[in-house]
Amino acid sequence: MDNTTQNIAERFIQYLNEENFDKAESCLDPDFKFIGVMGKREGASVYIKDMKQMKFKYEILKTFTSGEDVCFWYNIDMGEKTIESSGWYHIKDGKIRTLKVLFDPRPLLKES
């Protein structure tokens, strides 16, 4: 296991939780790509702009690593709802290059 790979992904989550978006962005490759259930984003600054508005909080439940990949099983507090999710972080040259997030979106789509 490459601790540097795992640590950059964990630091990224920590910075998001602290709402330190500049440091969070410093963990991302400028050409970062996000692929999620509800959409896609390209570019570190585009993704961080969205994160500044959403201010999600993450509780890591389990971490898996393989080479340059880190996968978290976590709870994402999205404000009114907390969603159990999985995030797959691909790290290249010490920066997060891609993030794929999977979760069941049905709780977000239901009327309150």
PARO-234831 format. One record per atom (N, C-alpha, C, O): residue in three letters; atom name; x, y, z. Coordinates in Angstrom, 1 decimal. Layout:
<recs>
+-----+------+--------+--------+--------+
: res : atom :     xx :     yy :     zz :
+-----+------+--------+--------+--------+
: ALA :   CA :      X :      Y :      Z :
...
+-----+------+--------+--------+--------+
</recs>
This chain:
<recs>
+-----+------+--------+--------+--------+
: res : atom :     xx :     yy :     zz :
+-----+------+--------+--------+--------+
: MET :    N :    0.8 :   -1.2 :    0.0 :
: MET :   CA :    0.0 :    0.0 :    0.0 :
: MET :    C :    0.9 :    1.2 :    0.0 :
: MET :    O :    1.9 :    1.3 :    0.7 :
: ASP :    N :    0.5 :    2.2 :   -0.8 :
: ASP :   CA :    1.3 :    3.5 :   -0.9 :
: ASP :    C :    0.6 :    4.5 :    0.0 :
: ASP :    O :   -0.5 :    5.0 :   -0.3 :
: ASN :    N :    1.2 :    4.8 :    1.2 :
: ASN :   CA :    0.6 :    5.7 :    2.1 :
: ASN :    C :    0.4 :    7.1 :    1.6 :
: ASN :    O :   -0.6 :    7.8 :    1.9 :
: THR :    N :    1.3 :    7.5 :    0.7 :
: THR :   CA :    1.2 :    8.8 :    0.1 :
: THR :    C :   -0.1 :    8.9 :   -0.7 :
: THR :    O :   -0.8 :    9.9 :   -0.7 :
: THR :    N :   -0.4 :    7.8 :   -1.5 :
: THR :   CA :   -1.7 :    7.8 :   -2.3 :
: THR :    C :   -2.9 :    7.9 :   -1.3 :
: THR :    O :   -3.8 :    8.7 :   -1.6 :
: GLN :    N :   -2.9 :    7.1 :   -0.3 :
: GLN :   CA :   -4.0 :    7.1 :    0.6 :
: GLN :    C :   -4.1 :    8.5 :    1.3 :
: GLN :    O :   -5.2 :    9.0 :    1.5 :
: ASN :    N :   -3.0 :    9.0 :    1.7 :
: ASN :   CA :   -2.9 :   10.2 :    2.5 :
: ASN :    C :   -3.5 :   11.4 :    1.7 :
: ASN :    O :   -4.2 :   12.3 :    2.3 :
: ILE :    N :   -3.2 :   11.5 :    0.4 :
: ILE :   CA :   -3.7 :   12.6 :   -0.4 :
: ILE :    C :   -5.2 :   12.6 :   -0.5 :
: ILE :    O :   -5.8 :   13.6 :   -0.4 :
: ALA :    N :   -5.8 :   11.4 :   -0.6 :
: ALA :   CA :   -7.2 :   11.3 :   -0.7 :
: ALA :    C :   -7.8 :   11.6 :    0.7 :
: ALA :    O :   -8.9 :   12.3 :    0.8 :
: GLU :    N :   -7.2 :   11.2 :    1.8 :
: GLU :   CA :   -7.7 :   11.5 :    3.1 :
: GLU :    C :   -7.6 :   12.9 :    3.4 :
: GLU :    O :   -8.5 :   13.5 :    4.0 :
: ARG :    N :   -6.5 :   13.6 :    3.1 :
: ARG :   CA :   -6.3 :   15.0 :    3.3 :
: ARG :    C :   -7.4 :   15.8 :    2.5 :
: ARG :    O :   -7.9 :   16.7 :    3.0 :
: PHE :    N :   -7.7 :   15.4 :    1.3 :
: PHE :   CA :   -8.7 :   16.0 :    0.5 :
: PHE :    C :  -10.0 :   16.0 :    1.2 :
: PHE :    O :  -10.7 :   17.0 :    1.3 :
: ILE :    N :  -10.4 :   14.9 :    1.7 :
: ILE :   CA :  -11.7 :   14.7 :    2.5 :
: ILE :    C :  -11.6 :   15.6 :    3.7 :
: ILE :    O :  -12.6 :   16.3 :    4.0 :
: GLN :    N :  -10.5 :   15.6 :    4.4 :
: GLN :   CA :  -10.3 :   16.5 :    5.6 :
: GLN :    C :  -10.5 :   17.9 :    5.3 :
: GLN :    O :  -11.3 :   18.7 :    6.0 :
: TYR :    N :   -9.9 :   18.4 :    4.2 :
: TYR :   CA :  -10.0 :   19.8 :    3.8 :
: TYR :    C :  -11.4 :   20.2 :    3.4 :
: TYR :    O :  -11.9 :   21.3 :    3.7 :
: LEU :    N :  -12.1 :   19.3 :    2.7 :
: LEU :   CA :  -13.5 :   19.5 :    2.4 :
: LEU :    C :  -14.4 :   19.6 :    3.7 :
: LEU :    O :  -15.2 :   20.5 :    3.8 :
: ASN :    N :  -14.1 :   18.7 :    4.6 :
: ASN :   CA :  -14.9 :   18.8 :    5.9 :
: ASN :    C :  -14.6 :   20.1 :    6.7 :
: ASN :    O :  -15.5 :   20.6 :    7.3 :
: GLU :    N :  -13.4 :   20.6 :    6.5 :
: GLU :   CA :  -13.0 :   21.8 :    7.2 :
: GLU :    C :  -13.4 :   23.1 :    6.4 :
: GLU :    O :  -13.2 :   24.2 :    6.9 :
: GLU :    N :  -13.9 :   22.9 :    5.2 :
: GLU :   CA :  -14.3 :   23.9 :    4.3 :
: GLU :    C :  -13.1 :   24.8 :    3.9 :
: GLU :    O :  -13.2 :   26.0 :    3.7 :
: ASN :    N :  -11.9 :   24.1 :    3.8 :
: ASN :   CA :  -10.7 :   24.7 :    3.4 :
: ASN :    C :  -10.5 :   24.4 :    1.9 :
: ASN :    O :   -9.8 :   23.5 :    1.5 :
: PHE :    N :  -11.3 :   25.1 :    1.1 :
: PHE :   CA :  -11.4 :   24.7 :   -0.3 :
: PHE :    C :  -10.1 :   25.0 :   -1.1 :
: PHE :    O :   -9.9 :   24.3 :   -2.1 :
: ASP :    N :   -9.3 :   25.9 :   -0.7 :
: ASP :   CA :   -8.0 :   26.2 :   -1.4 :
: ASP :    C :   -7.1 :   25.0 :   -1.3 :
: ASP :    O :   -6.5 :   24.5 :   -2.2 :
: LYS :    N :   -7.0 :   24.5 :    0.0 :
: LYS :   CA :   -6.2 :   23.3 :    0.2 :
: LYS :    C :   -6.8 :   22.1 :   -0.4 :
: LYS :    O :   -6.0 :   21.2 :   -0.9 :
: ALA :    N :   -8.1 :   21.9 :   -0.4 :
: ALA :   CA :   -8.7 :   20.8 :   -1.1 :
: ALA :    C :   -8.4 :   20.8 :   -2.6 :
: ALA :    O :   -8.0 :   19.8 :   -3.2 :
: GLU :    N :   -8.4 :   22.0 :   -3.2 :
: GLU :   CA :   -8.1 :   22.1 :   -4.6 :
: GLU :    C :   -6.6 :   21.8 :   -4.9 :
: GLU :    O :   -6.3 :   21.2 :   -6.0 :
: SER :    N :   -5.8 :   22.0 :   -3.9 :
: SER :   CA :   -4.3 :   21.7 :   -4.1 :
: SER :    C :   -4.1 :   20.2 :   -4.2 :
: SER :    O :   -3.0 :   19.8 :   -4.6 :
: CYS :    N :   -5.0 :   19.4 :   -3.7 :
: CYS :   CA :   -4.9 :   18.0 :   -3.8 :
: CYS :    C :   -5.3 :   17.4 :   -5.2 :
: CYS :    O :   -5.0 :   16.3 :   -5.5 :
: LEU :    N :   -5.9 :   18.2 :   -6.0 :
: LEU :   CA :   -6.5 :   17.8 :   -7.3 :
: LEU :    C :   -5.5 :   18.2 :   -8.4 :
: LEU :    O :   -4.9 :   19.3 :   -8.4 :
: ASP :    N :   -5.5 :   17.3 :   -9.4 :
: ASP :   CA :   -4.8 :   17.6 :  -10.7 :
: ASP :    C :   -5.6 :   18.7 :  -11.4 :
: ASP :    O :   -6.9 :   18.7 :  -11.3 :
: PRO :    N :   -5.0 :   19.7 :  -12.0 :
: PRO :   CA :   -5.8 :   20.8 :  -12.7 :
: PRO :    C :   -6.8 :   20.2 :  -13.7 :
: PRO :    O :   -7.9 :   20.8 :  -13.9 :
: ASP :    N :   -6.5 :   19.1 :  -14.3 :
: ASP :   CA :   -7.4 :   18.4 :  -15.3 :
: ASP :    C :   -8.3 :   17.4 :  -14.6 :
: ASP :    O :   -8.7 :   16.4 :  -15.3 :
: PHE :    N :   -8.5 :   17.5 :  -13.3 :
: PHE :   CA :   -9.3 :   16.6 :  -12.6 :
: PHE :    C :  -10.7 :   16.4 :  -13.2 :
: PHE :    O :  -11.3 :   17.3 :  -13.8 :
: LYS :    N :  -11.2 :   15.1 :  -13.1 :
: LYS :   CA :  -12.5 :   14.7 :  -13.7 :
: LYS :    C :  -13.3 :   14.1 :  -12.6 :
: LYS :    O :  -12.8 :   13.1 :  -11.9 :
: PHE :    N :  -14.6 :   14.5 :  -12.4 :
: PHE :   CA :  -15.5 :   13.9 :  -11.5 :
: PHE :    C :  -16.6 :   13.3 :  -12.3 :
: PHE :    O :  -17.2 :   13.9 :  -13.2 :
: ILE :    N :  -16.9 :   12.0 :  -11.9 :
: ILE :   CA :  -18.1 :   11.3 :  -12.5 :
: ILE :    C :  -18.9 :   10.8 :  -11.4 :
: ILE :    O :  -18.5 :   10.1 :  -10.5 :
: GLY :    N :  -20.2 :   11.3 :  -11.4 :
: GLY :   CA :  -21.1 :   10.9 :  -10.3 :
: GLY :    C :  -22.5 :   10.5 :  -10.8 :
: GLY :    O :  -22.7 :   10.6 :  -12.0 :
: VAL :    N :  -23.3 :   10.1 :   -9.9 :
: VAL :   CA :  -24.6 :    9.6 :  -10.2 :
: VAL :    C :  -25.5 :   10.8 :  -10.8 :
: VAL :    O :  -26.3 :   10.6 :  -11.7 :
: MET :    N :  -25.3 :   12.0 :  -10.3 :
: MET :   CA :  -26.1 :   13.1 :  -10.7 :
: MET :    C :  -25.4 :   14.0 :  -11.7 :
: MET :    O :  -26.0 :   15.0 :  -12.1 :
: GLY :    N :  -24.2 :   13.7 :  -12.2 :
: GLY :   CA :  -23.6 :   14.5 :  -13.2 :
: GLY :    C :  -22.1 :   14.3 :  -13.3 :
: GLY :    O :  -21.5 :   13.5 :  -12.5 :
: LYS :    N :  -21.4 :   15.1 :  -14.1 :
: LYS :   CA :  -20.0 :   15.1 :  -14.3 :
: LYS :    C :  -19.4 :   16.5 :  -14.2 :
: LYS :    O :  -20.2 :   17.5 :  -14.5 :
: ARG :    N :  -18.2 :   16.6 :  -13.9 :
: ARG :   CA :  -17.5 :   17.9 :  -13.8 :
: ARG :    C :  -16.1 :   17.7 :  -14.4 :
: ARG :    O :  -15.5 :   16.6 :  -14.2 :
: GLU :    N :  -15.6 :   18.7 :  -15.1 :
: GLU :   CA :  -14.2 :   18.6 :  -15.6 :
: GLU :    C :  -13.4 :   19.8 :  -15.2 :
: GLU :    O :  -13.9 :   21.0 :  -15.4 :
: GLY :    N :  -12.3 :   19.6 :  -14.5 :
: GLY :   CA :  -11.5 :   20.7 :  -14.1 :
: GLY :    C :  -11.6 :   20.9 :  -12.6 :
: GLY :    O :  -12.7 :   20.9 :  -12.0 :
: ALA :    N :  -10.4 :   21.0 :  -11.9 :
: ALA :   CA :  -10.4 :   21.1 :  -10.4 :
: ALA :    C :  -11.1 :   22.3 :  -10.0 :
: ALA :    O :  -11.9 :   22.2 :   -9.0 :
: SER :    N :  -10.9 :   23.5 :  -10.6 :
: SER :   CA :  -11.6 :   24.7 :  -10.1 :
: SER :    C :  -13.1 :   24.6 :  -10.3 :
: SER :    O :  -13.9 :   25.2 :   -9.5 :
: VAL :    N :  -13.6 :   24.0 :  -11.3 :
: VAL :   CA :  -15.1 :   23.8 :  -11.6 :
: VAL :    C :  -15.6 :   22.9 :  -10.4 :
: VAL :    O :  -16.7 :   23.3 :   -9.9 :
: TYR :    N :  -15.0 :   21.8 :  -10.1 :
: TYR :   CA :  -15.4 :   20.9 :   -9.1 :
: TYR :    C :  -15.4 :   21.6 :   -7.7 :
: TYR :    O :  -16.4 :   21.6 :   -6.9 :
: ILE :    N :  -14.4 :   22.3 :   -7.4 :
: ILE :   CA :  -14.3 :   23.0 :   -6.1 :
: ILE :    C :  -15.3 :   24.1 :   -6.0 :
: ILE :    O :  -15.8 :   24.4 :   -4.9 :
: LYS :    N :  -15.6 :   24.8 :   -7.1 :
: LYS :   CA :  -16.7 :   25.8 :   -7.0 :
: LYS :    C :  -18.0 :   25.2 :   -6.6 :
: LYS :    O :  -18.7 :   25.8 :   -5.8 :
: ASP :    N :  -18.3 :   24.0 :   -7.1 :
: ASP :   CA :  -19.5 :   23.3 :   -6.7 :
: ASP :    C :  -19.4 :   22.9 :   -5.2 :
: ASP :    O :  -20.4 :   23.0 :   -4.5 :
: MET :    N :  -18.3 :   22.4 :   -4.8 :
: MET :   CA :  -18.1 :   22.0 :   -3.4 :
: MET :    C :  -18.3 :   23.2 :   -2.4 :
: MET :    O :  -18.8 :   23.0 :   -1.3 :
: LYS :    N :  -17.8 :   24.4 :   -2.8 :
: LYS :   CA :  -18.0 :   25.5 :   -2.0 :
: LYS :    C :  -19.5 :   25.8 :   -1.7 :
: LYS :    O :  -19.9 :   26.3 :   -0.7 :
: GLN :    N :  -20.3 :   25.6 :   -2.7 :
: GLN :   CA :  -21.8 :   25.8 :   -2.6 :
: GLN :    C :  -22.4 :   24.7 :   -1.8 :
: GLN :    O :  -23.3 :   25.0 :   -1.0 :
: MET :    N :  -22.0 :   23.5 :   -2.0 :
: MET :   CA :  -22.7 :   22.3 :   -1.4 :
: MET :    C :  -22.3 :   22.1 :    0.1 :
: MET :    O :  -23.1 :   21.7 :    0.9 :
: LYS :    N :  -21.0 :   22.3 :    0.4 :
: LYS :   CA :  -20.4 :   22.1 :    1.7 :
: LYS :    C :  -20.8 :   20.7 :    2.3 :
: LYS :    O :  -21.2 :   20.7 :    3.5 :
: PHE :    N :  -20.6 :   19.7 :    1.5 :
: PHE :   CA :  -20.9 :   18.3 :    2.0 :
: PHE :    C :  -19.9 :   18.0 :    3.1 :
: PHE :    O :  -18.8 :   18.6 :    3.2 :
: LYS :    N :  -20.3 :   17.1 :    4.0 :
: LYS :   CA :  -19.4 :   16.6 :    5.1 :
: LYS :    C :  -19.3 :   15.1 :    4.9 :
: LYS :    O :  -20.3 :   14.4 :    4.6 :
: TYR :    N :  -18.1 :   14.6 :    5.1 :
: TYR :   CA :  -17.8 :   13.1 :    4.8 :
: TYR :    C :  -17.4 :   12.4 :    6.1 :
: TYR :    O :  -16.6 :   12.9 :    6.9 :
: GLU :    N :  -17.9 :   11.2 :    6.3 :
: GLU :   CA :  -17.5 :   10.4 :    7.4 :
: GLU :    C :  -17.0 :    9.1 :    6.7 :
: GLU :    O :  -17.8 :    8.3 :    6.2 :
: ILE :    N :  -15.7 :    8.9 :    6.8 :
: ILE :   CA :  -15.1 :    7.7 :    6.1 :
: ILE :    C :  -15.4 :    6.5 :    7.0 :
: ILE :    O :  -15.1 :    6.5 :    8.2 :
: LEU :    N :  -16.0 :    5.4 :    6.5 :
: LEU :   CA :  -16.3 :    4.2 :    7.2 :
: LEU :    C :  -15.2 :    3.1 :    6.9 :
: LEU :    O :  -14.9 :    2.4 :    7.8 :
: LYS :    N :  -14.7 :    3.1 :    5.7 :
: LYS :   CA :  -13.7 :    2.0 :    5.3 :
: LYS :    C :  -12.9 :    2.6 :    4.2 :
: LYS :    O :  -13.4 :    3.3 :    3.3 :
: THR :    N :  -11.6 :    2.2 :    4.1 :
: THR :   CA :  -10.7 :    2.6 :    3.1 :
: THR :    C :  -10.1 :    1.4 :    2.4 :
: THR :    O :   -9.6 :    0.5 :    3.1 :
: PHE :    N :  -10.1 :    1.4 :    1.1 :
: PHE :   CA :   -9.4 :    0.3 :    0.3 :
: PHE :    C :   -8.4 :    0.9 :   -0.6 :
: PHE :    O :   -8.7 :    2.0 :   -1.2 :
: THR :    N :   -7.2 :    0.4 :   -0.7 :
: THR :   CA :   -6.2 :    0.9 :   -1.6 :
: THR :    C :   -5.7 :   -0.2 :   -2.5 :
: THR :    O :   -5.6 :   -1.4 :   -2.1 :
: SER :    N :   -5.3 :    0.2 :   -3.7 :
: SER :   CA :   -4.7 :   -0.7 :   -4.7 :
: SER :    C :   -3.9 :    0.1 :   -5.6 :
: SER :    O :   -4.4 :    0.9 :   -6.5 :
: GLY :    N :   -2.6 :    0.1 :   -5.5 :
: GLY :   CA :   -1.7 :    0.9 :   -6.4 :
: GLY :    C :   -2.0 :    2.3 :   -6.3 :
: GLY :    O :   -1.9 :    2.9 :   -5.2 :
: GLU :    N :   -2.4 :    3.0 :   -7.4 :
: GLU :   CA :   -2.7 :    4.4 :   -7.4 :
: GLU :    C :   -4.2 :    4.7 :   -7.1 :
: GLU :    O :   -4.6 :    5.8 :   -7.4 :
: ASP :    N :   -4.9 :    3.7 :   -6.6 :
: ASP :   CA :   -6.3 :    3.9 :   -6.4 :
: ASP :    C :   -6.7 :    3.8 :   -4.9 :
: ASP :    O :   -6.1 :    3.0 :   -4.2 :
: VAL :    N :   -7.6 :    4.7 :   -4.5 :
: VAL :   CA :   -8.1 :    4.7 :   -3.1 :
: VAL :    C :   -9.6 :    4.7 :   -3.2 :
: VAL :    O :  -10.2 :    5.5 :   -4.0 :
: CYS :    N :  -10.2 :    3.8 :   -2.5 :
: CYS :   CA :  -11.7 :    3.7 :   -2.5 :
: CYS :    C :  -12.2 :    3.9 :   -1.1 :
: CYS :    O :  -11.7 :    3.2 :   -0.2 :
: PHE :    N :  -13.1 :    4.9 :   -0.9 :
: PHE :   CA :  -13.7 :    5.1 :    0.4 :
: PHE :    C :  -15.1 :    4.6 :    0.4 :
: PHE :    O :  -15.8 :    4.8 :   -0.6 :
: TRP :    N :  -15.6 :    4.0 :    1.5 :
: TRP :   CA :  -17.0 :    3.8 :    1.7 :
: TRP :    C :  -17.3 :    4.8 :    2.8 :
: TRP :    O :  -16.7 :    4.8 :    3.9 :
: TYR :    N :  -18.2 :    5.7 :    2.5 :
: TYR :   CA :  -18.4 :    6.8 :    3.4 :
: TYR :    C :  -19.9 :    7.3 :    3.4 :
: TYR :    O :  -20.7 :    7.0 :    2.5 :
: ASN :    N :  -20.2 :    8.0 :    4.5 :
: ASN :   CA :  -21.5 :    8.7 :    4.6 :
: ASN :    C :  -21.2 :   10.1 :    4.2 :
: ASN :    O :  -20.3 :   10.8 :    4.6 :
: ILE :    N :  -22.0 :   10.6 :    3.3 :
: ILE :   CA :  -21.9 :   12.0 :    2.9 :
: ILE :    C :  -23.2 :   12.8 :    3.4 :
: ILE :    O :  -24.3 :   12.5 :    3.0 :
: ASP :    N :  -22.9 :   13.7 :    4.3 :
: ASP :   CA :  -23.9 :   14.6 :    4.8 :
: ASP :    C :  -24.2 :   15.7 :    3.8 :
: ASP :    O :  -23.3 :   16.6 :    3.6 :
: MET :    N :  -25.3 :   15.6 :    3.2 :
: MET :   CA :  -25.7 :   16.6 :    2.1 :
: MET :    C :  -26.6 :   17.7 :    2.6 :
: MET :    O :  -27.3 :   18.3 :    1.8 :
: GLY :    N :  -26.6 :   17.9 :    3.9 :
: GLY :   CA :  -27.5 :   18.9 :    4.5 :
: GLY :    C :  -28.8 :   18.2 :    5.1 :
: GLY :    O :  -28.8 :   17.9 :    6.3 :
: GLU :    N :  -29.8 :   18.1 :    4.3 :
: GLU :   CA :  -31.0 :   17.5 :    4.8 :
: GLU :    C :  -31.0 :   16.0 :    4.8 :
: GLU :    O :  -31.8 :   15.3 :    5.5 :
: LYS :    N :  -30.1 :   15.4 :    4.0 :
: LYS :   CA :  -30.0 :   13.9 :    3.9 :
: LYS :    C :  -28.5 :   13.5 :    4.0 :
: LYS :    O :  -27.6 :   14.2 :    3.6 :
: THR :    N :  -28.3 :   12.3 :    4.6 :
: THR :   CA :  -27.0 :   11.7 :    4.7 :
: THR :    C :  -27.1 :   10.4 :    3.8 :
: THR :    O :  -28.0 :    9.6 :    4.0 :
: ILE :    N :  -26.2 :   10.3 :    2.9 :
: ILE :   CA :  -26.2 :    9.2 :    1.9 :
: ILE :    C :  -25.0 :    8.3 :    2.0 :
: ILE :    O :  -23.9 :    8.8 :    2.0 :
: GLU :    N :  -25.2 :    7.0 :    2.2 :
: GLU :   CA :  -24.1 :    6.1 :    2.1 :
: GLU :    C :  -23.6 :    6.0 :    0.7 :
: GLU :    O :  -24.4 :    5.7 :   -0.2 :
: SER :    N :  -22.3 :    6.1 :    0.5 :
: SER :   CA :  -21.7 :    6.2 :   -0.8 :
: SER :    C :  -20.3 :    5.6 :   -0.9 :
: SER :    O :  -19.8 :    5.2 :    0.1 :
: SER :    N :  -19.9 :    5.4 :   -2.1 :
: SER :   CA :  -18.5 :    4.9 :   -2.4 :
: SER :    C :  -17.8 :    5.9 :   -3.3 :
: SER :    O :  -18.4 :    6.3 :   -4.3 :
: GLY :    N :  -16.6 :    6.3 :   -3.0 :
: GLY :   CA :  -15.8 :    7.2 :   -3.9 :
: GLY :    C :  -14.5 :    6.5 :   -4.3 :
: GLY :    O :  -13.8 :    6.0 :   -3.4 :
: TRP :    N :  -14.3 :    6.5 :   -5.6 :
: TRP :   CA :  -13.0 :    5.8 :   -6.1 :
: TRP :    C :  -12.1 :    7.0 :   -6.6 :
: TRP :    O :  -12.5 :    7.7 :   -7.6 :
: TYR :    N :  -11.0 :    7.1 :   -6.0 :
: TYR :   CA :  -10.0 :    8.2 :   -6.3 :
: TYR :    C :   -8.8 :    7.6 :   -7.0 :
: TYR :    O :   -8.2 :    6.7 :   -6.4 :
: HIS :    N :   -8.6 :    8.1 :   -8.2 :
: HIS :   CA :   -7.4 :    7.7 :   -8.9 :
: HIS :    C :   -6.3 :    8.8 :   -8.7 :
: HIS :    O :   -6.6 :    9.9 :   -9.1 :
: ILE :    N :   -5.2 :    8.4 :   -8.2 :
: ILE :   CA :   -4.1 :    9.4 :   -7.9 :
: ILE :    C :   -3.0 :    9.2 :   -8.9 :
: ILE :    O :   -2.6 :    8.0 :   -9.2 :
: LYS :    N :   -2.5 :   10.3 :   -9.5 :
: LYS :   CA :   -1.4 :   10.2 :  -10.4 :
: LYS :    C :   -0.4 :   11.4 :  -10.1 :
: LYS :    O :   -0.8 :   12.5 :  -10.0 :
: ASP :    N :    0.8 :   11.0 :   -9.9 :
: ASP :   CA :    1.9 :   12.0 :   -9.6 :
: ASP :    C :    1.5 :   12.9 :   -8.4 :
: ASP :    O :    1.7 :   14.1 :   -8.3 :
: GLY :    N :    0.9 :   12.2 :   -7.4 :
: GLY :   CA :    0.6 :   12.9 :   -6.1 :
: GLY :    C :   -0.6 :   13.7 :   -6.1 :
: GLY :    O :   -0.9 :   14.4 :   -5.1 :
: LYS :    N :   -1.4 :   13.7 :   -7.2 :
: LYS :   CA :   -2.6 :   14.5 :   -7.2 :
: LYS :    C :   -3.8 :   13.6 :   -7.6 :
: LYS :    O :   -3.6 :   12.6 :   -8.3 :
: ILE :    N :   -5.0 :   13.9 :   -7.1 :
: ILE :   CA :   -6.2 :   13.2 :   -7.5 :
: ILE :    C :   -6.5 :   13.6 :   -8.9 :
: ILE :    O :   -6.8 :   14.7 :   -9.2 :
: ARG :    N :   -6.5 :   12.6 :   -9.8 :
: ARG :   CA :   -6.8 :   12.8 :  -11.2 :
: ARG :    C :   -8.3 :   12.6 :  -11.6 :
: ARG :    O :   -8.8 :   13.3 :  -12.3 :
: THR :    N :   -8.9 :   11.5 :  -11.0 :
: THR :   CA :  -10.3 :   11.3 :  -11.2 :
: THR :    C :  -11.0 :   10.9 :   -9.9 :
: THR :    O :  -10.3 :   10.3 :   -9.0 :
: LEU :    N :  -12.3 :   11.1 :   -9.8 :
: LEU :   CA :  -13.1 :   10.7 :   -8.7 :
: LEU :    C :  -14.4 :   10.2 :   -9.3 :
: LEU :    O :  -15.1 :   10.9 :  -10.0 :
: LYS :    N :  -14.8 :    9.0 :   -9.0 :
: LYS :   CA :  -16.1 :    8.4 :   -9.4 :
: LYS :    C :  -16.8 :    8.1 :   -8.1 :
: LYS :    O :  -16.3 :    7.4 :   -7.2 :
: VAL :    N :  -18.0 :    8.6 :   -8.0 :
: VAL :   CA :  -18.8 :    8.4 :   -6.8 :
: VAL :    C :  -20.1 :    7.7 :   -7.1 :
: VAL :    O :  -20.8 :    8.1 :   -8.1 :
: LEU :    N :  -20.4 :    6.7 :   -6.4 :
: LEU :   CA :  -21.6 :    5.9 :   -6.6 :
: LEU :    C :  -22.5 :    5.9 :   -5.3 :
: LEU :    O :  -22.0 :    5.8 :   -4.2 :
: PHE :    N :  -23.8 :    6.0 :   -5.5 :
: PHE :   CA :  -24.7 :    5.9 :   -4.4 :
: PHE :    C :  -26.1 :    5.7 :   -5.0 :
: PHE :    O :  -26.4 :    6.0 :   -6.1 :
: ASP :    N :  -27.1 :    5.3 :   -4.1 :
: ASP :   CA :  -28.5 :    5.2 :   -4.5 :
: ASP :    C :  -29.1 :    6.6 :   -4.4 :
: ASP :    O :  -29.2 :    7.1 :   -3.3 :
: PRO :    N :  -29.5 :    7.2 :   -5.6 :
: PRO :   CA :  -30.0 :    8.6 :   -5.5 :
: PRO :    C :  -31.4 :    8.7 :   -5.1 :
: PRO :    O :  -31.9 :    9.8 :   -4.9 :
: ARG :    N :  -32.1 :    7.6 :   -5.0 :
: ARG :   CA :  -33.6 :    7.7 :   -4.7 :
: ARG :    C :  -33.9 :    8.5 :   -3.5 :
: ARG :    O :  -34.9 :    9.3 :   -3.6 :
: PRO :    N :  -33.2 :    8.5 :   -2.4 :
: PRO :   CA :  -33.6 :    9.4 :   -1.2 :
: PRO :    C :  -33.5 :   10.9 :   -1.6 :
: PRO :    O :  -34.2 :   11.7 :   -1.0 :
: LEU :    N :  -32.6 :   11.2 :   -2.5 :
: LEU :   CA :  -32.5 :   12.6 :   -2.9 :
: LEU :    C :  -33.6 :   13.1 :   -3.9 :
: LEU :    O :  -34.0 :   14.2 :   -4.0 :
: LEU :    N :  -34.2 :   12.1 :   -4.6 :
: LEU :   CA :  -35.2 :   12.4 :   -5.5 :
: LEU :    C :  -36.6 :   12.4 :   -5.0 :
: LEU :    O :  -37.6 :   12.9 :   -5.6 :
: LYS :    N :  -36.8 :   11.8 :   -3.8 :
: LYS :   CA :  -38.1 :   11.8 :   -3.1 :
: LYS :    C :  -38.5 :   13.2 :   -2.6 :
: LYS :    O :  -37.7 :   13.9 :   -2.2 :
: GLU :    N :  -39.8 :   13.4 :   -2.7 :
: GLU :   CA :  -40.4 :   14.7 :   -2.1 :
: GLU :    C :  -40.3 :   14.6 :   -0.6 :
: GLU :    O :  -40.6 :   13.5 :    0.0 :
: SER :    N :  -40.0 :   15.6 :    0.1 :
: SER :   CA :  -39.9 :   15.6 :    1.5 :
: SER :    C :  -41.3 :   15.7 :    2.1 :
: SER :    O :  -41.4 :   15.7 :    3.4 :
+-----+------+--------+--------+--------+
</recs>
